[in-house]
Amino acid sequence: MGKSFSFALLTFVGLAADAFAQQYTKDGEFLLPKDYREWVFLSSGYATAYSAANGSNSNMLFHNVFVNPSAYRSFQKTGTWPDKTVILLELRKSEANVSIDKQGRVQTDVTAVEAHVKDSKASTKGGWSFYGVPIGSDRGKKFPADANCFTCHEQNGSTDSTFVQFYPTLIQAAKQHSNYKETGH
C-alpha cells in the first residue's frame, strides 16, 4: 500500500466518521457520539452563569465545548454553521486541593452533557434543536421548543444562535464574514 493510498484511506475514514456526527434513534433521540472528545475543542468556561441568581458558588462547574470537525472547518471558511453541525457542552465538577495543586481548581466528574444540533430535517426551532443526555446514557431527548435555551441563544448568541463570543478561535471568522453581533454588555 502506497503512502498516498494510506493517506486517502485515513482521510476518508475521518470524513465518514464526521459525516455521521448527528445520529438519531428511530424514536428521534440523539445518539451521543462516542468520540466527541476527539472533536475540535472550542472552549472551556468556569463557573459560567447567565444571571446573578445563577451565579452562586454552588455552581462551580467547567463548561467544555466541542464541535464536529467538518462543521468547524466550514465555519472557518463561511462564518456560519452548516447543516449537520453538532456542538456538545460537557459540564464537569470542579475540585480544589487535588494531588499537588494547592491553589486552583481542576475538572473531575461529568455532571451533564447537552447537544446543540443544527439539522434542517430534525430541528425544533430555527433549524436547531437541543438535547439533554443523562449521565451514563448514550442518547438524549429533545428539549421542547419553549425551553429557555432557545430564547437565550436567540437573544444572546453572537452568531447563528450560538455563543461564538465564547469561542476565541471562531470570533474572527464570524466577524470577517459579517456574521457576528455584539451581545450583553
C-alpha positions as YAML, in Angstrom:
chain: A
units: angstrom
residues:
- id: 1
  name: MET
  ca: [0.00, 0.00, 0.00]
- id: 2
  name: GLY
  ca: [1.46, 3.36, -1.03]
- id: 3
  name: LYS
  ca: [1.65, 6.42, 1.22]
- id: 4
  name: SER
  ca: [-0.88, 8.35, -0.85]
- id: 5
  name: PHE
  ca: [-3.40, 5.47, -0.71]
- id: 6
  name: SER
  ca: [-2.97, 5.17, 3.08]
- id: 7
  name: PHE
  ca: [-3.45, 8.92, 3.50]
- id: 8
  name: ALA
  ca: [-6.55, 8.87, 1.27]
- id: 9
  name: LEU
  ca: [-7.99, 5.95, 3.22]
- id: 10
  name: LEU
  ca: [-7.39, 7.67, 6.57]
- id: 11
  name: THR
  ca: [-8.89, 10.91, 5.22]
- id: 12
  name: PHE
  ca: [-11.99, 9.02, 4.00]
- id: 13
  name: VAL
  ca: [-12.40, 7.25, 7.35]
- id: 14
  name: GLY
  ca: [-12.11, 10.56, 9.20]
- id: 15
  name: LEU
  ca: [-14.63, 12.26, 6.91]
- id: 16
  name: ALA
  ca: [-17.02, 9.31, 7.07]
- id: 17
  name: ALA
  ca: [-17.00, 9.30, 10.88]
- id: 18
  name: ASP
  ca: [-17.60, 13.06, 10.97]
- id: 19
  name: ALA
  ca: [-20.40, 12.83, 8.40]
- id: 20
  name: PHE
  ca: [-22.45, 10.97, 10.99]
- id: 21
  name: ALA
  ca: [-21.89, 13.42, 13.85]
- id: 22
  name: GLN
  ca: [-25.63, 13.61, 14.40]
- id: 23
  name: GLN
  ca: [-27.45, 10.31, 14.56]
- id: 24
  name: TYR
  ca: [-30.84, 9.51, 15.99]
- id: 25
  name: THR
  ca: [-32.74, 6.51, 17.24]
- id: 26
  name: LYS
  ca: [-35.95, 5.54, 15.43]
- id: 27
  name: ASP
  ca: [-37.76, 7.41, 18.24]
- id: 28
  name: GLY
  ca: [-35.87, 10.64, 17.46]
- id: 29
  name: GLU
  ca: [-33.45, 10.54, 20.39]
- id: 30
  name: PHE
  ca: [-29.98, 11.98, 19.78]
- id: 31
  name: LEU
  ca: [-27.16, 9.43, 19.92]
- id: 32
  name: LEU
  ca: [-24.11, 10.79, 21.72]
- id: 33
  name: PRO
  ca: [-21.02, 10.28, 19.53]
- id: 34
  name: LYS
  ca: [-18.53, 8.09, 21.40]
- id: 35
  name: ASP
  ca: [-15.57, 10.06, 20.04]
- id: 36
  name: TYR
  ca: [-16.77, 13.62, 20.75]
- id: 37
  name: ARG
  ca: [-13.77, 14.34, 22.98]
- id: 38
  name: GLU
  ca: [-11.64, 13.89, 19.85]
- id: 39
  name: TRP
  ca: [-13.57, 16.66, 18.08]
- id: 40
  name: VAL
  ca: [-12.47, 20.29, 17.90]
- id: 41
  name: PHE
  ca: [-12.32, 21.76, 21.39]
- id: 42
  name: LEU
  ca: [-13.85, 25.25, 21.22]
- id: 43
  name: SER
  ca: [-13.51, 26.49, 24.77]
- id: 44
  name: SER
  ca: [-13.85, 25.86, 28.46]
- id: 45
  name: GLY
  ca: [-15.65, 28.23, 30.80]
- id: 46
  name: TYR
  ca: [-15.54, 28.04, 34.57]
- id: 47
  name: ALA
  ca: [-18.47, 28.81, 36.89]
- id: 48
  name: THR
  ca: [-20.35, 30.31, 33.96]
- id: 49
  name: ALA
  ca: [-23.68, 31.91, 34.87]
- id: 50
  name: TYR
  ca: [-26.00, 33.99, 32.72]
- id: 51
  name: SER
  ca: [-27.87, 35.72, 35.54]
- id: 52
  name: ALA
  ca: [-26.97, 36.90, 39.04]
- id: 53
  name: ALA
  ca: [-29.39, 34.37, 40.53]
- id: 54
  name: ASN
  ca: [-27.44, 31.53, 38.92]
- id: 55
  name: GLY
  ca: [-24.05, 32.86, 39.99]
- id: 56
  name: SER
  ca: [-23.80, 31.16, 43.38]
- id: 57
  name: ASN
  ca: [-20.63, 29.38, 44.46]
- id: 58
  name: SER
  ca: [-22.51, 26.06, 44.36]
- id: 59
  name: ASN
  ca: [-22.33, 26.12, 40.54]
- id: 60
  name: MET
  ca: [-18.55, 25.89, 40.17]
- id: 61
  name: LEU
  ca: [-18.61, 23.78, 37.02]
- id: 62
  name: PHE
  ca: [-16.35, 23.67, 34.00]
- id: 63
  name: HIS
  ca: [-18.22, 24.04, 30.69]
- id: 64
  name: ASN
  ca: [-16.29, 22.25, 27.92]
- id: 65
  name: VAL
  ca: [-17.50, 22.77, 24.36]
- id: 66
  name: PHE
  ca: [-16.73, 20.51, 21.38]
- id: 67
  name: VAL
  ca: [-17.85, 20.69, 17.72]
- id: 68
  name: ASN
  ca: [-17.65, 18.14, 14.94]
- id: 69
  name: PRO
  ca: [-14.56, 18.84, 12.79]
- id: 70
  name: SER
  ca: [-16.31, 19.35, 9.44]
- id: 71
  name: ALA
  ca: [-18.61, 22.00, 10.96]
- id: 72
  name: TYR
  ca: [-15.58, 23.78, 12.46]
- id: 73
  name: ARG
  ca: [-13.77, 23.82, 9.10]
- id: 74
  name: SER
  ca: [-16.89, 25.11, 7.35]
- id: 75
  name: PHE
  ca: [-17.39, 27.84, 9.96]
- id: 76
  name: GLN
  ca: [-13.80, 29.00, 9.49]
- id: 77
  name: LYS
  ca: [-14.48, 29.40, 5.74]
- id: 78
  name: THR
  ca: [-18.01, 30.87, 5.86]
- id: 79
  name: GLY
  ca: [-18.58, 32.38, 9.32]
- id: 80
  name: THR
  ca: [-21.76, 30.38, 9.83]
- id: 81
  name: TRP
  ca: [-22.63, 26.85, 10.91]
- id: 82
  name: PRO
  ca: [-23.53, 24.34, 8.19]
- id: 83
  name: ASP
  ca: [-26.44, 21.94, 8.43]
- id: 84
  name: LYS
  ca: [-25.48, 18.86, 10.49]
- id: 85
  name: THR
  ca: [-23.43, 20.88, 13.00]
- id: 86
  name: VAL
  ca: [-23.23, 19.27, 16.45]
- id: 87
  name: ILE
  ca: [-21.99, 21.40, 19.34]
- id: 88
  name: LEU
  ca: [-21.61, 19.45, 22.58]
- id: 89
  name: LEU
  ca: [-21.49, 21.01, 26.03]
- id: 90
  name: GLU
  ca: [-19.93, 18.82, 28.69]
- id: 91
  name: LEU
  ca: [-20.34, 20.04, 32.27]
- id: 92
  name: ARG
  ca: [-17.79, 18.83, 34.82]
- id: 93
  name: LYS
  ca: [-17.49, 19.27, 38.56]
- id: 94
  name: SER
  ca: [-14.52, 21.19, 39.86]
- id: 95
  name: GLU
  ca: [-12.41, 20.33, 42.87]
- id: 96
  name: ALA
  ca: [-9.72, 22.17, 44.83]
- id: 97
  name: ASN
  ca: [-6.64, 20.75, 46.51]
- id: 98
  name: VAL
  ca: [-6.33, 17.77, 44.19]
- id: 99
  name: SER
  ca: [-3.00, 15.98, 44.22]
- id: 100
  name: ILE
  ca: [-0.22, 18.59, 44.33]
- id: 101
  name: ASP
  ca: [-2.48, 21.55, 43.37]
- id: 102
  name: LYS
  ca: [-2.73, 23.98, 46.29]
- id: 103
  name: GLN
  ca: [-4.48, 26.96, 44.71]
- id: 104
  name: GLY
  ca: [-6.52, 26.28, 41.57]
- id: 105
  name: ARG
  ca: [-9.40, 24.04, 40.61]
- id: 106
  name: VAL
  ca: [-9.35, 21.01, 38.32]
- id: 107
  name: GLN
  ca: [-12.04, 19.21, 36.35]
- id: 108
  name: THR
  ca: [-13.49, 16.00, 37.73]
- id: 109
  name: ASP
  ca: [-16.74, 14.08, 37.08]
- id: 110
  name: VAL
  ca: [-19.13, 14.81, 34.22]
- id: 111
  name: THR
  ca: [-22.43, 16.15, 35.57]
- id: 112
  name: ALA
  ca: [-24.30, 16.69, 32.28]
- id: 113
  name: VAL
  ca: [-23.96, 16.61, 28.51]
- id: 114
  name: GLU
  ca: [-26.11, 18.70, 26.19]
- id: 115
  name: ALA
  ca: [-26.15, 18.84, 22.41]
- id: 116
  name: HIS
  ca: [-26.99, 21.84, 20.21]
- id: 117
  name: VAL
  ca: [-27.70, 20.36, 16.79]
- id: 118
  name: LYS
  ca: [-28.31, 22.15, 13.51]
- id: 119
  name: ASP
  ca: [-30.34, 19.76, 11.42]
- id: 120
  name: SER
  ca: [-32.89, 21.13, 8.96]
- id: 121
  name: LYS
  ca: [-34.77, 17.82, 8.86]
- id: 122
  name: ALA
  ca: [-35.00, 17.27, 12.63]
- id: 123
  name: SER
  ca: [-34.95, 20.79, 14.07]
- id: 124
  name: THR
  ca: [-37.21, 22.01, 16.83]
- id: 125
  name: LYS
  ca: [-36.88, 25.75, 16.19]
- id: 126
  name: GLY
  ca: [-34.91, 27.93, 13.78]
- id: 127
  name: GLY
  ca: [-33.03, 24.99, 12.29]
- id: 128
  name: TRP
  ca: [-31.63, 23.96, 15.67]
- id: 129
  name: SER
  ca: [-32.52, 21.52, 18.44]
- id: 130
  name: PHE
  ca: [-31.21, 20.98, 21.95]
- id: 131
  name: TYR
  ca: [-30.86, 17.57, 23.57]
- id: 132
  name: GLY
  ca: [-30.08, 16.55, 27.14]
- id: 133
  name: VAL
  ca: [-28.05, 13.36, 27.57]
- id: 134
  name: PRO
  ca: [-28.39, 11.83, 31.05]
- id: 135
  name: ILE
  ca: [-25.19, 10.74, 32.78]
- id: 136
  name: GLY
  ca: [-24.34, 7.16, 31.86]
- id: 137
  name: SER
  ca: [-26.55, 7.20, 28.78]
- id: 138
  name: ASP
  ca: [-25.58, 7.25, 25.12]
- id: 139
  name: ARG
  ca: [-28.75, 9.07, 23.99]
- id: 140
  name: GLY
  ca: [-30.65, 12.20, 24.78]
- id: 141
  name: LYS
  ca: [-34.16, 13.56, 24.50]
- id: 142
  name: LYS
  ca: [-35.01, 16.69, 22.55]
- id: 143
  name: PHE
  ca: [-35.88, 19.79, 24.58]
- id: 144
  name: PRO
  ca: [-39.29, 21.35, 23.79]
- id: 145
  name: ALA
  ca: [-39.45, 24.47, 21.60]
- id: 146
  name: ASP
  ca: [-40.37, 26.60, 24.64]
- id: 147
  name: ALA
  ca: [-37.24, 25.61, 26.61]
- id: 148
  name: ASN
  ca: [-35.24, 28.57, 27.93]
- id: 149
  name: CYS
  ca: [-32.16, 27.56, 25.95]
- id: 150
  name: PHE
  ca: [-33.83, 28.56, 22.66]
- id: 151
  name: THR
  ca: [-34.75, 32.05, 23.86]
- id: 152
  name: CYS
  ca: [-31.37, 32.63, 25.50]
- id: 153
  name: HIS
  ca: [-29.43, 31.50, 22.42]
- id: 154
  name: GLU
  ca: [-31.62, 33.54, 20.05]
- id: 155
  name: GLN
  ca: [-31.24, 36.70, 22.15]
- id: 156
  name: ASN
  ca: [-27.62, 36.31, 23.27]
- id: 157
  name: GLY
  ca: [-25.85, 34.16, 20.71]
- id: 158
  name: SER
  ca: [-23.43, 36.24, 18.68]
- id: 159
  name: THR
  ca: [-23.62, 34.05, 15.58]
- id: 160
  name: ASP
  ca: [-26.38, 31.80, 14.26]
- id: 161
  name: SER
  ca: [-27.91, 31.44, 17.76]
- id: 162
  name: THR
  ca: [-24.63, 30.10, 19.15]
- id: 163
  name: PHE
  ca: [-22.26, 31.58, 21.72]
- id: 164
  name: VAL
  ca: [-19.36, 32.19, 19.35]
- id: 165
  name: GLN
  ca: [-18.44, 35.13, 21.61]
- id: 166
  name: PHE
  ca: [-17.03, 32.49, 23.99]
- id: 167
  name: TYR
  ca: [-15.04, 30.62, 21.30]
- id: 168
  name: PRO
  ca: [-11.84, 32.60, 20.63]
- id: 169
  name: THR
  ca: [-10.87, 30.54, 17.58]
- id: 170
  name: LEU
  ca: [-14.12, 31.44, 15.78]
- id: 171
  name: ILE
  ca: [-14.73, 35.11, 16.57]
- id: 172
  name: GLN
  ca: [-12.51, 36.38, 13.77]
- id: 173
  name: ALA
  ca: [-14.16, 34.14, 11.14]
- id: 174
  name: ALA
  ca: [-17.64, 35.32, 12.17]
- id: 175
  name: LYS
  ca: [-16.55, 38.97, 12.07]
- id: 176
  name: GLN
  ca: [-14.76, 38.54, 8.75]
- id: 177
  name: HIS
  ca: [-18.00, 37.25, 7.20]
- id: 178
  name: SER
  ca: [-20.17, 39.89, 8.92]
- id: 179
  name: ASN
  ca: [-22.00, 37.19, 10.92]
- id: 180
  name: TYR
  ca: [-21.07, 38.44, 14.38]
- id: 181
  name: LYS
  ca: [-23.21, 40.58, 16.65]
- id: 182
  name: GLU
  ca: [-22.02, 42.11, 19.89]
- id: 183
  name: THR
  ca: [-24.00, 40.78, 22.84]
- id: 184
  name: GLY
  ca: [-24.58, 41.51, 26.53]
- id: 185
  name: HIS
  ca: [-22.78, 44.50, 27.94]
...
